[in-house]
Amino acid sequence: MAGLGNVANILWFKLAVARARQLGDPLRLAHRVRHLGDAYHYAGRTALAEPCYVEALSIYRRHEHARPLDLANAIRSLAVLKQEGGAAAEAQRLWQEAHDLYVGVHAPAGVAESAARLALLARSQGDLQRSRECLTEALAAANTTDDPETLQYVRAVTAQVDR
C-alpha cells in the first residue's frame, strides 16, 4: 500500500503533467512525466511507472534541445526499473547508455552509480574482470563527489561483489 506521501506525490505530478501538456512545452512535459514515473515507482506501482519513463525518454530522444543530463536521468530511471524487474540485458544496455552520458557531462555521482550497477550486472553474468573494472571506475567517481550517499552506495556494491 502506498503511503500518504507517495499518494500526494503522485497526485501532484499528475497535475503537473496535465499542466505541462496544456502548455505544449515538450521538455517540461518530459521532466514532469519522468518524475510522475518516479512517484509511481516509489509507491511500488511499477506497471504505471514504466509507461511514464518510456514517454519521457521518447520526448527527450526526439527533441533537439534536450539536455544530455536530463536524458541520462530518464534512462537511469528506466534502467533501475528493468534491473529490479530482472531484465538484465535491457538494464545493462540502459545503464551503459546512461553511464556514457554521465561521463560526457562530467556528472561523477551518475558515473559512480551507473558503473556500480554495471559491476553488479557483470558479476551476475560471471564476468568478474569487467565487474572489477566497473567498480574501480565507480569508486574513483564516488571519491570525487561531495555526496556521502553515493560513496556509501558504491562501498555497499563493492562489498556485495566481493562476497
LUMBA-433590 format. One record per residue (C-alpha): residue in three letters; x, y, z; residue number from 1. Coordinates in pm, 1 decimal. Each point is the difference from the previous one (the first is absolute). Example, Ala and Ser with C-alpha at 12.3 -4.5 7.8 and 13.67 -1.06 7.14 Angstrom:
BEGIN
ALA,1230.0,-450.0,780.0,1
SER,137.0,344.0,-66.0,2
This chain:
BEGIN
MET,0.0,0.0,0.0,1
ALA,133.6,339.1,-95.1,2
GLY,58.1,239.0,288.9,3
LEU,-170.2,336.8,19.1,4
GLY,317.3,176.4,-116.6,5
ASN,16.8,-220.2,-309.1,6
VAL,-366.1,63.8,-80.1,7
ALA,52.1,375.5,38.2,8
ASN,304.6,-12.6,-230.3,9
ILE,-193.4,-195.8,-260.4,10
LEU,-288.0,246.5,9.1,11
TRP,234.4,299.4,-15.5,12
PHE,187.6,-137.4,-300.6,13
LYS,-321.7,-102.4,-176.6,14
LEU,-111.3,362.4,24.2,15
ALA,342.8,122.7,-109.7,16
VAL,-7.7,-232.2,-302.6,17
ALA,-349.1,121.1,-93.7,18
ARG,116.6,361.8,21.5,19
ALA,309.4,-73.4,-207.6,20
ARG,-212.5,-169.6,-268.1,21
GLN,-215.3,314.1,-19.4,22
LEU,303.2,228.7,-28.0,23
GLY,145.8,-194.7,-290.1,24
ASP,356.8,7.0,134.6,25
PRO,135.5,-346.6,-84.7,26
LEU,311.8,16.2,217.0,27
ARG,-195.9,113.8,304.6,28
LEU,-250.0,-276.7,-72.8,29
ALA,278.4,-261.0,-23.6,30
HIS,145.0,115.8,331.7,31
ARG,-335.1,-16.3,176.2,32
VAL,-99.0,-332.6,-155.0,33
ARG,329.8,-149.8,118.0,34
HIS,-63.9,126.0,351.3,35
LEU,-353.3,-142.8,-10.2,36
GLY,164.1,-330.9,-92.6,37
ASP,231.0,36.4,298.7,38
ALA,-298.1,67.5,227.6,39
TYR,-171.6,-314.0,-128.9,40
HIS,321.3,-198.8,40.8,41
TYR,52.3,114.2,360.1,42
ALA,-361.5,-94.3,69.1,43
GLY,66.2,-351.6,-131.1,44
ARG,-215.5,50.1,-309.1,45
THR,256.7,-102.9,-258.6,46
ALA,-259.2,-84.3,-265.9,47
LEU,-97.8,367.8,0.1,48
ALA,358.3,126.6,28.1,49
GLU,133.6,-167.7,-313.0,50
PRO,-227.1,176.4,-253.1,51
CYS,96.6,332.6,156.1,52
TYR,368.3,-75.8,-41.0,53
VAL,-50.6,-117.0,-357.9,54
GLU,-194.4,317.4,-85.8,55
ALA,262.3,225.9,159.0,56
LEU,279.3,-179.4,-184.0,57
SER,-188.0,25.4,-328.0,58
ILE,-39.7,376.1,42.4,59
TYR,363.4,54.7,98.2,60
ARG,132.8,-216.0,-282.3,61
ARG,-191.5,187.1,-269.7,62
HIS,49.2,354.3,130.8,63
GLU,311.6,172.6,-134.1,64
HIS,36.3,223.1,306.8,65
ALA,-20.9,-276.2,258.9,66
ARG,284.0,23.1,248.3,67
PRO,216.6,-313.5,18.4,68
LEU,-27.8,-1.9,380.3,69
ASP,-380.3,-5.0,-18.7,70
LEU,17.3,-284.9,-249.8,71
ALA,246.5,-188.3,221.1,72
ASN,-225.8,40.7,303.5,73
ALA,-300.9,-126.8,-195.1,74
ILE,198.5,-300.4,-121.5,75
ARG,116.0,-61.2,357.6,76
SER,-357.3,-18.0,125.4,77
LEU,-96.2,-261.5,-258.2,78
ALA,326.1,-191.3,58.8,79
VAL,-75.3,-26.2,373.1,80
LEU,-347.6,-130.7,-77.4,81
LYS,129.7,-255.7,-250.9,82
GLN,277.0,-116.8,232.2,83
GLU,-242.7,-40.6,290.0,84
GLY,-234.8,-191.6,-230.6,85
GLY,272.6,-246.2,-101.6,86
ALA,40.7,121.0,-360.0,87
ALA,379.5,-11.6,27.0,88
ALA,86.3,40.0,-368.6,89
GLU,-225.4,302.0,-44.5,90
ALA,117.2,148.2,329.7,91
GLN,362.1,-43.2,-104.2,92
ARG,-60.3,175.0,-332.6,93
LEU,-179.4,287.3,173.9,94
TRP,260.6,32.4,275.7,95
GLN,277.9,10.9,-259.4,96
GLU,-178.6,274.2,-193.7,97
ALA,-63.8,202.2,316.9,98
HIS,361.2,-55.8,108.9,99
ASP,136.2,132.4,-328.8,100
LEU,-218.9,309.3,29.0,101
TYR,103.7,60.1,362.6,102
VAL,365.2,-26.4,-101.0,103
GLY,-60.9,245.1,-284.2,104
VAL,-153.9,264.3,226.4,105
HIS,246.7,-60.5,285.0,106
ALA,-261.7,-109.8,255.3,107
PRO,207.0,-206.4,246.2,108
ALA,-295.3,-117.4,210.9,109
GLY,-168.2,-133.1,-314.6,110
VAL,323.3,-159.9,-118.1,111
ALA,45.7,-162.9,341.5,112
GLU,-349.8,-144.3,19.6,113
SER,-13.8,-119.1,-360.1,114
ALA,345.4,-158.8,20.9,115
ALA,-96.8,-171.8,327.1,116
ARG,-322.9,-129.2,-157.9,117
LEU,197.8,-126.2,-300.6,118
ALA,238.3,-173.1,243.3,119
LEU,-292.3,-182.9,160.8,120
LEU,-135.3,-105.5,-337.7,121
ALA,343.8,-118.4,-117.6,122
ARG,41.3,-202.2,319.5,123
SER,-341.2,-161.0,-44.9,124
GLN,114.0,-108.4,-346.9,125
GLY,323.2,-145.3,140.3,126
ASP,223.9,268.3,-152.2,127
LEU,209.2,74.3,308.5,128
GLN,266.9,195.5,-188.4,129
ARG,-257.2,240.2,-148.1,130
SER,-167.6,24.7,340.2,131
ARG,330.4,103.3,160.8,132
GLU,70.3,254.7,-275.4,133
CYS,-341.8,156.8,48.6,134
LEU,44.7,8.0,377.1,135
THR,336.7,171.9,-33.1,136
GLU,-159.6,267.8,-214.8,137
ALA,-298.8,29.2,235.6,138
LEU,221.1,48.4,303.3,139
ALA,218.9,257.2,-174.4,140
ALA,-306.9,198.5,-106.8,141
ALA,-163.3,-28.9,343.1,142
ASN,316.0,132.3,163.7,143
THR,-24.2,319.1,-207.2,144
THR,-351.1,82.7,118.6,145
ASP,-101.5,172.8,318.3,146
ASP,-284.0,-247.2,27.1,147
PRO,30.8,-244.9,290.2,148
GLU,-299.7,-201.0,-127.9,149
THR,174.9,-67.1,-330.7,150
LEU,315.6,-112.3,176.7,151
GLN,-202.9,-217.0,238.2,152
TYR,-185.2,-160.4,-293.3,153
VAL,321.6,-79.1,-187.1,154
ARG,154.4,-148.1,315.9,155
ALA,-310.4,-215.1,52.7,156
VAL,19.5,-123.5,-360.5,157
THR,369.9,-71.7,46.2,158
ALA,-75.3,-210.6,308.4,159
GLN,-273.3,-182.5,-191.5,160
VAL,229.1,-75.5,-292.6,161
ASP,282.1,-112.2,233.2,162
ARG,-221.2,-265.8,161.4,163
